[in-house]
Amino acid sequence: MMNVLRADMLKFKKSMALKVIFLISGAGAVLMVIVARLFRDGTLGMNAAGNASFLADPQMVALLGTVAAGMFLCGDFENKTVQDAVSGGIGRSQLVLGKAFSFF
């Protein structure tokens, strides 16, 4: 399981998509602060609240979290990494526990 964790951490470190997701979430946080300030000042009307709610934390976490989970888990099946690990002697339970631990 430790080898699976090390491999996943190396994959996270080198992943460009994870860096892009982090930048998108940072930009969403900055935009939410700007929109909240505009609401406070009265510059932005209440009719724009529906569009601004997309930048809120639950929306961004749900969207970017599912994209990250899909890239993380499905990429290993696409590249046959999971099949190679199982055929190489790593137990399925160790593989699932390692993937779950590194993802969470």
Secondary structure as UniProt FT lines:
FT   HELIX           2..14
FT   HELIX           16..41
FT   HELIX           46..48
FT   HELIX           49..52
FT   HELIX           53..55
FT   HELIX           57..69
FT   HELIX           70..74
FT   HELIX           75..78
FT   TURN            79..80
FT   HELIX           81..87
FT   TURN            88..89
FT   HELIX           92..103
//
